Amino acid sequence: CIQNNKVFTAQDGKVLSMADTSGGGLALHFSFDPEPTGANANKYAVRIRNGATLGPAGGPAPKGLSIATNQPLYVQGSYNATNSIPASLMGDTINVLSDAWVDSAKVDAKSSPPAAKPTEIHAAFLGGTDITAPGDYNGGLENYPRLHEKWDNVPFTYVGSFVSLGTPTKAKGDWNAAKKGYSAPNRIWSYDTQFNSADKLPPLTPRFVYLRQLFFARDY
């Protein structure tokens, strides 16, 4: 949780340090309690910004960082692009904004989205995706991260891995090419080969252990 003195604490009350290496690094979860209902339901989200370099200025960088929420997750600007560490972003849906985004911008079928700036993200994405059905296209892999700006081939560099968590429970809605509210970036996307090493996976990454019996001896 975030206390009034702007520090993160664990369940036992101890202050979490960026230098913490237990569990592969830090894992932060954000939610709302109580969960909004009625007319205010599904009107909340979590936004991350100023994350081009993870870790405090002049201080130790975390071994890894995973951020999770059961709400839509927005990442604004480049993230983990400098001296990248194992990182993941998990949410109901994953939304990418460039540093050109301004909160006063309103994106709908009748307004023109703002022009984007080059953005670079190094992190695994785990989020919800809509289902493709006959006559109901979900936008495809290229629209897994939801975009809200006028990119017009502006570079969006991504290094990571996509994981689908199923249908979103909060940010629902059809993808409509005629009313998509944005233009496509120059997608410079690649898989982060560091994830091939277990010690380079983000915190909370599921791990599977394979056991093989190599020797058996009877004990009398």
FIKOLZA-1660 file (N, C-alpha, C; in steps of 0.1 Angstrom, whole numbers, plus 5000, padded with zeros to 4 digits):
% residues 220
   i   px   py   pz ch aa at
   1 5008 4988 5000  A  C  N
   1 5000 5000 5000  A  C CA
   1 5009 5012 5000  A  C  C
   2 5003 5024 4997  A  I  N
   2 5010 5037 4997  A  I CA
   2 5006 5044 5009  A  I  C
   3 5016 5048 5017  A  Q  N
   3 5013 5055 5030  A  Q CA
   3 5013 5070 5027  A  Q  C
   4 5010 5078 5037  A  N  N
   4 5010 5092 5036  A  N CA
   4 5024 5097 5033  A  N  C
   5 5034 5090 5037  A  N  N
   5 5048 5095 5035  A  N CA
   5 5054 5090 5022  A  N  C
   6 5045 5084 5013  A  K  N
   6 5048 5081 4999  A  K CA
   6 5058 5069 4999  A  K  C
   7 5057 5060 5008  A  V  N
   7 5066 5048 5007  A  V CA
   7 5057 5036 5006  A  V  C
   8 5062 5025 5001  A  F  N
   8 5055 5012 4999  A  F CA
   8 5059 5003 5011  A  F  C
   9 5048 4997 5016  A  T  N
   9 5051 4988 5028  A  T CA
   9 5045 4974 5024  A  T  C
  10 5051 4964 5030  A  A  N
  10 5047 4950 5029  A  A CA
  10 5035 4948 5039  A  A  C
  11 5029 4936 5039  A  Q  N
  11 5019 4933 5048  A  Q CA
  11 5023 4933 5062  A  Q  C
  12 5036 4930 5064  A  D  N
  12 5041 4930 5078  A  D CA
  12 5045 4944 5083  A  D  C
  13 5042 4954 5075  A  G  N
  13 5045 4968 5078  A  G CA
  13 5059 4973 5075  A  G  C
  14 5068 4964 5070  A  K  N
  14 5081 4968 5067  A  K CA
  14 5082 4976 5054  A  K  C
  15 5090 4986 5054  A  V  N
  15 5091 4994 5042  A  V CA
  15 5099 4986 5031  A  V  C
  16 5093 4986 5019  A  L  N
  16 5099 4979 5008  A  L CA
  16 5110 4988 5002  A  L  C
  17 5121 4981 4999  A  S  N
  17 5133 4988 4993  A  S CA
  17 5134 4984 4978  A  S  C
  18 5139 4994 4970  A  M  N
  18 5141 4991 4956  A  M CA
  18 5152 4981 4955  A  M  C
  19 5161 4979 4965  A  A  N
  19 5171 4969 4964  A  A CA
  19 5167 4955 4968  A  A  C
  20 5154 4954 4971  A  D  N
  20 5149 4941 4975  A  D CA
  20 5151 4931 4964  A  D  C
  21 5157 4919 4967  A  T  N
  21 5159 4909 4957  A  T CA
  21 5151 4896 4960  A  T  C
  22 5143 4896 4970  A  S  N
  22 5135 4884 4973  A  S CA
  22 5124 4882 4962  A  S  C
  23 5122 4870 4958  A  G  N
  23 5112 4867 4948  A  G CA
  23 5115 4873 4934  A  G  C
  24 5128 4877 4932  A  G  N
  24 5132 4882 4919  A  G CA
  24 5130 4897 4918  A  G  C
  25 5126 4904 4929  A  G  N
  25 5124 4918 4928  A  G CA
  25 5111 4923 4934  A  G  C
  26 5106 4934 4930  A  L  N
  26 5094 4939 4936  A  L CA
  26 5081 4936 4927  A  L  C
  27 5070 4934 4934  A  A  N
  27 5057 4932 4928  A  A CA
  27 5047 4941 4935  A  A  C
  28 5041 4950 4927  A  L  N
  28 5032 4960 4933  A  L CA
  28 5018 4958 4927  A  L  C
  29 5008 4957 4935  A  H  N
  29 4994 4955 4931  A  H CA
  29 4986 4967 4935  A  H  C
  30 4978 4972 4925  A  F  N
  30 4969 4984 4928  A  F CA
  30 4955 4980 4925  A  F  C
  31 4946 4984 4934  A  S  N
  31 4932 4982 4932  A  S CA
  31 4924 4992 4940  A  S  C
  32 4911 4991 4940  A  F  N
  32 4902 5000 4947  A  F CA
  32 4893 4993 4957  A  F  C
  33 4893 4998 4969  A  D  N
  33 4885 4991 4979  A  D CA
  33 4877 5002 4987  A  D  C
  34 4864 5001 4986  A  P  N
  34 4856 4991 4980  A  P CA
  34 4855 4993 4965  A  P  C
  35 4852 4982 4958  A  E  N
  35 4851 4982 4943  A  E CA
  35 4839 4991 4939  A  E  C
  36 4841 5001 4930  A  P  N
  36 4830 5009 4926  A  P CA
  36 4819 5001 4919  A  P  C
  37 4807 5005 4922  A  T  N
  37 4796 4998 4916  A  T CA
  37 4786 5008 4910  A  T  C
  38 4776 5003 4903  A  G  N
  38 4765 5011 4898  A  G CA
  38 4771 5020 4887  A  G  C
  39 4767 5033 4887  A  A  N
  39 4770 5042 4876  A  A CA
  39 4785 5045 4876  A  A  C
  40 4792 5043 4887  A  N  N
  40 4807 5045 4888  A  N CA
  40 4815 5033 4885  A  N  C
  41 4809 5022 4882  A  A  N
  41 4816 5010 4879  A  A CA
  41 4824 5011 4866  A  A  C
  42 4835 5005 4865  A  N  N
  42 4844 5005 4853  A  N CA
  42 4848 5019 4848  A  N  C
  43 4849 5029 4858  A  K  N
  43 4854 5042 4854  A  K CA
  43 4867 5045 4860  A  K  C
  44 4874 5035 4865  A  Y  N
  44 4887 5037 4871  A  Y CA
  44 4898 5029 4863  A  Y  C
  45 4910 5034 4865  A  A  N
  45 4922 5028 4858  A  A CA
  45 4934 5031 4866  A  A  C
  46 4945 5025 4863  A  V  N
  46 4958 5028 4869  A  V CA
  46 4967 5032 4857  A  V  C
  47 4974 5044 4860  A  R  N
  47 4984 5049 4850  A  R CA
  47 4998 5049 4855  A  R  C
  48 5007 5045 4847  A  I  N
  48 5021 5046 4851  A  I CA
  48 5028 5055 4841  A  I  C
  49 5036 5064 4847  A  R  N
  49 5044 5073 4838  A  R CA
  49 5057 5077 4845  A  R  C
  50 5066 5084 4837  A  N  N
  50 5080 5087 4842  A  N CA
  50 5087 5074 4845  A  N  C
  51 5085 5064 4837  A  G  N
  51 5092 5051 4839  A  G CA
  51 5102 5047 4829  A  G  C
  52 5108 5056 4822  A  A  N
  52 5118 5053 4812  A  A CA
  52 5130 5045 4818  A  A  C
  53 5133 5049 4831  A  T  N
  53 5143 5042 4839  A  T CA
  53 5137 5038 4852  A  T  C
  54 5138 5026 4855  A  L  N
  54 5131 5021 4867  A  L CA
  54 5141 5021 4879  A  L  C
  55 5137 5027 4890  A  G  N
  55 5145 5029 4901  A  G CA
  55 5148 5043 4904  A  G  C
  56 5151 5047 4917  A  P  N
  56 5153 5061 4920  A  P CA
  56 5165 5067 4914  A  P  C
  57 5165 5080 4911  A  A  N
  57 5177 5086 4906  A  A CA
  57 5188 5085 4916  A  A  C
  58 5200 5080 4911  A  G  N
  58 5211 5079 4920  A  G CA
  58 5211 5067 4930  A  G  C
  59 5200 5060 4930  A  G  N
  59 5198 5049 4939  A  G CA
  59 5199 5035 4932  A  G  C
  60 5197 5024 4939  A  P  N
  60 5198 5011 4933  A  P CA
  60 5186 5008 4925  A  P  C
  61 5188 5002 4914  A  A  N
  61 5176 4997 4905  A  A CA
  61 5171 4984 4911  A  A  C
  62 5158 4982 4911  A  P  N
  62 5153 4969 4916  A  P CA
  62 5158 4957 4907  A  P  C
  63 5159 4946 4912  A  K  N
  63 5163 4934 4904  A  K CA
  63 5153 4931 4894  A  K  C
  64 5140 4933 4897  A  G  N
  64 5129 4932 4887  A  G CA
  64 5117 4939 4893  A  G  C
  65 5107 4942 4884  A  L  N
  65 5096 4950 4888  A  L CA
  65 5083 4945 4881  A  L  C
  66 5073 4940 4888  A  S  N
  66 5060 4937 4882  A  S CA
  66 5050 4945 4888  A  S  C
  67 5041 4951 4879  A  I  N
  67 5030 4959 4884  A  I CA
  67 5017 4953 4879  A  I  C
  68 5008 4951 4888  A  A  N
  68 4995 4945 4885  A  A CA
  68 4983 4952 4890  A  A  C
  69 4972 4952 4883  A  T  N
  69 4960 4957 4888  A  T CA
  69 4948 4950 4881  A  T  C
  70 4937 4949 4888  A  N  N
  70 4925 4943 4882  A  N CA
  70 4917 4954 4874  A  N  C
  71 4922 4966 4872  A  Q  N
  71 4916 4976 4865  A  Q CA
  71 4924 4978 4851  A  Q  C
  72 4919 4985 4842  A  P  N
  72 4927 4988 4830  A  P CA
  72 4940 4995 4834  A  P  C
  73 4950 4991 4827  A  L  N
  73 4964 4997 4830  A  L CA
  73 4969 5005 4818  A  L  C
  74 4973 5017 4821  A  Y  N
  74 4978 5026 4811  A  Y CA
  74 4993 5029 4815  A  Y  C
  75 5001 5028 4804  A  V  N
  75 5015 5032 4806  A  V CA
  75 5018 5043 4796  A  V  C
  76 5023 5054 4802  A  Q  N
  76 5025 5067 4794  A  Q CA
  76 5039 5069 4793  A  Q  C
  77 5044 5071 4780  A  G  N
  77 5058 5073 4777  A  G CA
  77 5066 5061 4777  A  G  C
  78 5079 5062 4774  A  S  N
  78 5088 5051 4774  A  S CA
  78 5089 5044 4788  A  S  C
  79 5090 5031 4788  A  Y  N
  79 5090 5024 4801  A  Y CA
  79 5102 5014 4801  A  Y  C
  80 5110 5015 4811  A  N  N
  80 5121 5005 4812  A  N CA
  80 5130 5004 4800  A  N  C
  81 5131 5016 4793  A  A  N
  81 5139 5016 4781  A  A CA
  81 5154 5018 4783  A  A  C
  82 5158 5024 4794  A  T  N
  82 5172 5026 4797  A  T CA
  82 5176 5017 4808  A  T  C
  83 5187 5009 4806  A  N  N
  83 5192 5000 4816  A  N CA
  83 5181 4990 4820  A  N  C
  84 5174 4984 4811  A  S  N
  84 5162 4977 4814  A  S CA
  84 5165 4965 4823  A  S  C
  85 5155 4962 4831  A  I  N
  85 5155 4951 4841  A  I CA
  85 5143 4942 4838  A  I  C
  86 5142 4930 4843  A  P  N
  86 5130 4921 4841  A  P CA
  86 5118 4929 4846  A  P  C
  87 5108 4930 4838  A  A  N
  87 5096 4938 4842  A  A CA
  87 5084 4932 4835  A  A  C
  88 5072 4934 4841  A  S  N
  88 5060 4930 4835  A  S CA
  88 5049 4940 4840  A  S  C
  89 5039 4942 4831  A  L  N
  89 5027 4950 4834  A  L CA
  89 5015 4942 4832  A  L  C
  90 5007 4941 4842  A  M  N
  90 4995 4932 4842  A  M CA
  90 4982 4940 4845  A  M  C
  91 4972 4939 4837  A  G  N
  91 4960 4946 4840  A  G CA
  91 4948 4940 4832  A  G  C
  92 4936 4946 4835  A  D  N
  92 4924 4941 4828  A  D CA
  92 4926 4943 4813  A  D  C
  93 4932 4954 4809  A  T  N
  93 4936 4956 4795  A  T CA
  93 4949 4965 4796  A  T  C
  94 4957 4964 4786  A  I  N
  94 4969 4972 4785  A  I CA
  94 4968 4983 4775  A  I  C
  95 4970 4995 4779  A  N  N
  95 4968 5007 4771  A  N CA
  95 4982 5015 4771  A  N  C
  96 4986 5019 4758  A  V  N
  96 4998 5026 4757  A  V CA
  96 4996 5040 4752  A  V  C
  97 5002 5049 4760  A  L  N
  97 5001 5064 4756  A  L CA
  97 5015 5069 4754  A  L  C
  98 5017 5078 4745  A  S  N
  98 5030 5084 4744  A  S CA
  98 5031 5096 4753  A  S  C
  99 5043 5102 4754  A  D  N
  99 5045 5114 4763  A  D CA
  99 5038 5126 4757  A  D  C
 100 5032 5125 4745  A  A  N
 100 5025 5136 4739  A  A CA
 100 5011 5137 4744  A  A  C
 101 5006 5126 4751  A  W  N
 101 4993 5126 4756  A  W CA
 101 4990 5137 4766  A  W  C
 102 4978 5143 4765  A  V  N
 102 4973 5152 4775  A  V CA
 102 4960 5148 4780  A  V  C
 103 4957 5149 4793  A  D  N
 103 4945 5144 4798  A  D CA
 103 4932 5151 4793  A  D  C
 104 4934 5163 4788  A  S  N
 104 4922 5170 4783  A  S CA
 104 4918 5165 4769  A  S  C
 105 4926 5156 4763  A  A  N
 105 4923 5151 4750  A  A CA
 105 4911 5141 4751  A  A  C
 106 4902 5142 4742  A  K  N
 106 4890 5134 4743  A  K CA
 106 4890 5126 4730  A  K  C
 107 4890 5113 4731  A  V  N
 107 4891 5105 4719  A  V CA
 107 4878 5097 4717  A  V  C
 108 4871 5100 4707  A  D  N
 108 4859 5093 4704  A  D CA
 108 4857 5094 4688  A  D  C
 109 4846 5089 4684  A  A  N
 109 4843 5089 4669  A  A CA
 109 4843 5103 4663  A  A  C
 110 4841 5113 4671  A  K  N
 110 4839 5126 4666  A  K CA
 110 4851 5136 4668  A  K  C
 111 4861 5131 4675  A  S  N
 111 4872 5140 4678  A  S CA
 111 4885 5134 4672  A  S  C
 112 4894 5142 4669  A  S  N
 112 4907 5138 4663  A  S CA
 112 4917 5135 4675  A  S  C
 113 4923 5123 4675  A  P  N
 113 4932 5120 4686  A  P CA
 113 4945 5128 4685  A  P  C
 114 4952 5131 4696  A  P  N
 114 4964 5138 4696  A  P CA
 114 4975 5131 4689  A  P  C
 115 4985 5138 4684  A  A  N
 115 4996 5132 4677  A  A CA
 115 5006 5126 4687  A  A  C
 116 5011 5114 4685  A  A  N
 116 5019 5107 4694  A  A CA
 116 5034 5110 4692  A  A  C
 117 5042 5106 4702  A  K  N
 117 5057 5108 4701  A  K CA
 117 5063 5094 4701  A  K  C
 118 5075 5092 4696  A  P  N
 118 5082 5079 4697  A  P CA
 118 5082 5074 4711  A  P  C
 119 5079 5061 4713  A  T  N
 119 5078 5054 4726  A  T CA
 119 5085 5041 4726  A  T  C
 120 5092 5037 4736  A  E  N
 120 5099 5025 4737  A  E CA
 120 5095 5018 4751  A  E  C
 121 5091 5005 4750  A  I  N
 121 5087 4998 4762  A  I CA
 121 5094 4985 4762  A  I  C
 122 5100 4981 4774  A  H  N
 122 5106 4968 4776  A  H CA
 122 5099 4962 4788  A  H  C
 123 5089 4953 4785  A  A  N
 123 5082 4947 4796  A  A CA
 123 5073 4936 4790  A  A  C
 124 5070 4926 4798  A  A  N
 124 5060 4916 4794  A  A CA
 124 5046 4922 4796  A  A  C
 125 5037 4920 4787  A  F  N
 125 5023 4925 4789  A  F CA
 125 5014 4913 4792  A  F  C
 126 5006 4914 4802  A  L  N
 126 4996 4904 4806  A  L CA
 126 4983 4911 4807  A  L  C
 127 4973 4909 4798  A  G  N
 127 4961 4917 4798  A  G CA
 127 4950 4910 4791  A  G  C
 128 4938 4915 4792  A  G  N
 128 4926 4909 4786  A  G CA
 128 4925 4913 4771  A  G  C
 129 4920 4904 4763  A  T  N
 129 4917 4907 4749  A  T CA
 129 4903 4902 4746  A  T  C
 130 4897 4910 4737  A  D  N
 130 4884 4907 4732  A  D CA
 130 4884 4894 4723  A  D  C
 131 4873 4888 4722  A  I  N
 131 4872 4875 4714  A  I CA
 131 4868 4878 4700  A  I  C
 132 4875 4872 4690  A  T  N
 132 4871 4873 4676  A  T CA
 132 4861 4862 4673  A  T  C
 133 4850 4867 4667  A  A  N
 133 4839 4858 4663  A  A CA
 133 4835 4862 4649  A  A  C
 134 4827 4854 4642  A  P  N
 134 4823 4857 4629  A  P CA
 134 4816 4871 4629  A  P  C
 135 4821 4880 4621  A  G  N
 135 4816 4893 4620  A  G CA
 135 4819 4902 4631  A  G  C
 136 4828 4898 4640  A  D  N
 136 4832 4905 4652  A  D CA
 136 4847 4904 4654  A  D  C
 137 4855 4912 4647  A  Y  N
 137 4870 4911 4648  A  Y CA
 137 4875 4919 4660  A  Y  C
 138 4884 4913 4667  A  N  N
 138 4889 4920 4679  A  N CA
 138 4901 4929 4677  A  N  C
 139 4905 4930 4664  A  G  N
 139 4917 4939 4661  A  G CA
 139 4930 4932 4659  A  G  C
 140 4930 4919 4663  A  G  N
 140 4942 4911 4661  A  G CA
 140 4954 4914 4671  A  G  C
 141 4964 4907 4669  A  L  N
 141 4976 4908 4677  A  L CA
 141 4981 4922 4678  A  L  C
 142 4981 4929 4666  A  E  N
 142 4987 4942 4665  A  E CA
 142 4979 4952 4674  A  E  C
 143 4967 4949 4678  A  N  N
 143 4959 4958 4686  A  N CA
 143 4957 4952 4700  A  N  C
 144 4966 4943 4704  A  Y  N
 144 4966 4938 4718  A  Y CA
 144 4969 4949 4728  A  Y  C
 145 4979 4957 4726  A  P  N
 145 4980 4969 4734  A  P CA
 145 4971 4980 4728  A  P  C
 146 4962 4986 4735  A  R  N
 146 4953 4995 4730  A  R CA
 146 4959 5009 4729  A  R  C
 147 4957 5015 4717  A  L  N
 147 4963 5028 4714  A  L CA
 147 4952 5039 4713  A  L  C
 148 4956 5051 4716  A  H  N
 148 4945 5061 4717  A  H CA
 148 4950 5075 4711  A  H  C
 149 4961 5074 4703  A  E  N
 149 4966 5086 4697  A  E CA
 149 4968 5085 4682  A  E  C
 150 4971 5096 4676  A  K  N
 150 4974 5096 4661  A  K CA
 150 4989 5093 4659  A  K  C
 151 4992 5081 4657  A  W  N
 151 5006 5077 4655  A  W CA
 151 5012 5080 4642  A  W  C
 152 5004 5077 4631  A  D  N
 152 5009 5079 4617  A  D CA
 152 5023 5075 4615  A  D  C
 153 5026 5062 4618  A  N  N
 153 5039 5056 4616  A  N CA
 153 5050 5061 4625  A  N  C
 154 5046 5068 4636  A  V  N
 154 5056 5072 4646  A  V CA
 154 5061 5059 4653  A  V  C
 155 5074 5057 4655  A  P  N
 155 5079 5045 4661  A  P CA
 155 5073 5041 4674  A  P  C
 156 5068 5029 4676  A  F  N
 156 5065 5023 4689  A  F CA
 156 5073 5011 4690  A  F  C
 157 5084 5012 4698  A  T  N
 157 5093 5001 4699  A  T CA
 157 5089 4993 4712  A  T  C
 158 5088 4980 4710  A  Y  N
 158 5083 4971 4721  A  Y CA
 158 5092 4959 4721  A  Y  C
 159 5098 4956 4733  A  V  N
 159 5106 4944 4735  A  V CA
 159 5100 4937 4747  A  V  C
 160 5094 4925 4745  A  G  N
 160 5087 4918 4756  A  G CA
 160 5080 4906 4752  A  G  C
 161 5068 4904 4757  A  S  N
 161 5061 4892 4755  A  S CA
 161 5046 4894 4758  A  S  C
 162 5037 4890 4749  A  F  N
 162 5023 4892 4751  A  F CA
 162 5017 4879 4757  A  F  C
 163 5009 4881 4768  A  V  N
 163 5001 4870 4773  A  V CA
 163 4986 4874 4775  A  V  C
 164 4977 4866 4769  A  S  N
 164 4963 4870 4770  A  S CA
 164 4957 4864 4783  A  S  C
 165 4950 4872 4790  A  L  N
 165 4943 4867 4803  A  L CA
 165 4929 4864 4800  A  L  C
 166 4924 4864 4788  A  G  N
 166 4910 4861 4785  A  G CA
 166 4903 4874 4782  A  G  C
 167 4890 4874 4783  A  T  N
 167 4881 4885 4780  A  T CA
 167 4882 4895 4791  A  T  C
 168 4884 4908 4789  A  P  N
 168 4884 4918 4799  A  P CA
 168 4871 4919 4807  A  P  C
 169 4872 4922 4820  A  T  N
 169 4860 4923 4828  A  T CA
 169 4856 4937 4831  A  T  C
 170 4865 4947 4828  A  K  N
 170 4863 4961 4831  A  K CA
 170 4861 4969 4817  A  K  C
 171 4872 4969 4810  A  A  N
 171 4872 4977 4797  A  A CA
 171 4867 4969 4786  A  A  C
 172 4854 4968 4785  A  K  N
 172 4848 4960 4774  A  K CA
 172 4844 4969 4762  A  K  C
 173 4844 4963 4751  A  G  N
 173 4840 4971 4739  A  G CA
 173 4845 4965 4726  A  G  C
 174 4838 4966 4715  A  D  N
 174 4842 4961 4703  A  D CA
 174 4853 4970 4696  A  D  C
 175 4862 4963 4689  A  W  N
 175 4872 4970 4681  A  W CA
 175 4865 4973 4667  A  W  C
 176 4865 4986 4664  A  N  N
 176 4859 4990 4651  A  N CA
 176 4868 4998 4643  A  N  C
 177 4872 4992 4631  A  A  N
 177 4882 4999 4623  A  A CA
 177 4877 5013 4618  A  A  C
 178 4864 5014 4616  A  A  N
 178 4859 5027 4611  A  A CA
 178 4859 5038 4622  A  A  C
 179 4859 5033 4635  A  K  N
 179 4858 5043 4646  A  K CA
 179 4869 5040 4657  A  K  C
 180 4880 5036 4652  A  K  N
 180 4891 5031 4661  A  K CA
 180 4897 5043 4669  A  K  C
 181 4896 5055 4664  A  G  N
 181 4900 5066 4672  A  G CA
 181 4915 5068 4673  A  G  C
 182 4923 5061 4664  A  Y  N
 182 4937 5063 4664  A  Y CA
 182 4942 5059 4650  A  Y  C
 183 4955 5062 4647  A  S  N
 183 4961 5057 4635  A  S CA
 183 4973 5049 4640  A  S  C
 184 4977 5039 4631  A  A  N
 184 4987 5029 4636  A  A CA
 184 5001 5034 4636  A  A  C
 185 5009 5030 4646  A  P  N
 185 5023 5034 4646  A  P CA
 185 5032 5025 4637  A  P  C
 186 5044 5028 4636  A  N  N
 186 5054 5019 4631  A  N CA
 186 5058 5009 4642  A  N  C
 187 5053 4997 4641  A  R  N
 187 5054 4988 4652  A  R CA
 187 5068 4981 4650  A  R  C
 188 5077 4984 4659  A  I  N
 188 5090 4978 4659  A  I CA
 188 5090 4969 4671  A  I  C
 189 5085 4957 4670  A  W  N
 189 5082 4948 4681  A  W CA
 189 5091 4936 4680  A  W  C
 190 5095 4931 4692  A  S  N
 190 5103 4919 4692  A  S CA
 190 5102 4912 4706  A  S  C
 191 5104 4899 4706  A  Y  N
 191 5104 4891 4718  A  Y CA
 191 5117 4894 4726  A  Y  C
 192 5115 4895 4739  A  D  N
 192 5127 4898 4748  A  D CA
 192 5134 4884 4751  A  D  C
 193 5145 4882 4744  A  T  N
 193 5152 4869 4746  A  T CA
 193 5157 4867 4760  A  T  C
 194 5158 4877 4768  A  Q  N
 194 5162 4876 4782  A  Q CA
 194 5153 4867 4790  A  Q  C
 195 5140 4866 4785  A  F  N
 195 5130 4858 4792  A  F CA
 195 5133 4843 4790  A  F  C
 196 5142 4839 4782  A  N  N
 196 5146 4825 4780  A  N CA
 196 5154 4820 4792  A  N  C
 197 5159 4829 4800  A  S  N
 197 5167 4826 4812  A  S CA
 197 5158 4828 4825  A  S  C
 198 5157 4818 4833  A  A  N
 198 5148 4818 4845  A  A CA
 198 5152 4830 4854  A  A  C
 199 5165 4833 4855  A  D  N
 199 5169 4844 4864  A  D CA
 199 5166 4858 4858  A  D  C
 200 5161 4858 4845  A  K  N
 200 5158 4871 4839  A  K CA
 200 5143 4873 4837  A  K  C
 201 5135 4865 4844  A  L  N
 201 5120 4866 4843  A  L CA
 201 5115 4876 4853  A  L  C
 202 5104 4883 4850  A  P  N
 202 5099 4893 4859  A  P CA
 202 5094 4886 4872  A  P  C
 203 5093 4894 4883  A  P  N
 203 5087 4888 4895  A  P CA
 203 5073 4883 4893  A  P  C
 204 5069 4873 4900  A  L  N
 204 5056 4866 4899  A  L CA
 204 5054 4857 4887  A  L  C
 205 5064 4856 4879  A  T  N
 205 5063 4848 4867  A  T CA
 205 5061 4833 4871  A  T  C
 206 5051 4826 4867  A  P  N
 206 5049 4812 4870  A  P CA
 206 5061 4804 4866  A  P  C
 207 5065 4795 4874  A  R  N
 207 5076 4786 4871  A  R CA
 207 5071 4771 4872  A  R  C
 208 5075 4763 4863  A  F  N
 208 5072 4749 4863  A  F CA
 208 5085 4741 4865  A  F  C
 209 5084 4731 4874  A  V  N
 209 5096 4722 4876  A  V CA
 209 5093 4709 4870  A  V  C
 210 5102 4704 4863  A  Y  N
 210 5101 4690 4857  A  Y CA
 210 5110 4681 4864  A  Y  C
 211 5104 4670 4870  A  L  N
 211 5112 4660 4877  A  L CA
 211 5113 4647 4869  A  L  C
 212 5125 4642 4869  A  R  N
 212 5128 4630 4861  A  R CA
 212 5136 4620 4870  A  R  C
 213 5131 4608 4872  A  Q  N
 213 5137 4598 4880  A  Q CA
 213 5149 4592 4873  A  Q  C
 214 5161 4594 4878  A  L  N
 214 5173 4589 4872  A  L CA
 214 5179 4577 4879  A  L  C
 215 5175 4575 4891  A  F  N
 215 5181 4563 4899  A  F CA
 215 5171 4559 4909  A  F  C
 216 5170 4546 4911  A  F  N
 216 5162 4540 4921  A  F CA
 216 5169 4529 4928  A  F  C
 217 5169 4529 4941  A  A  N
 217 5176 4519 4949  A  A CA
 217 5167 4513 4960  A  A  C
 218 5166 4501 4961  A  R  N
 218 5157 4495 4971  A  R CA
 218 5165 4494 4985  A  R  C
 219 5158 4498 4995  A  D  N
 219 5165 4499 5008  A  D CA
 219 5159 4488 5017  A  D  C
 220 5167 4478 5021  A  Y  N
 220 5162 4466 5029  A  Y CA
 220 5164 4469 5043  A  Y  C
% end
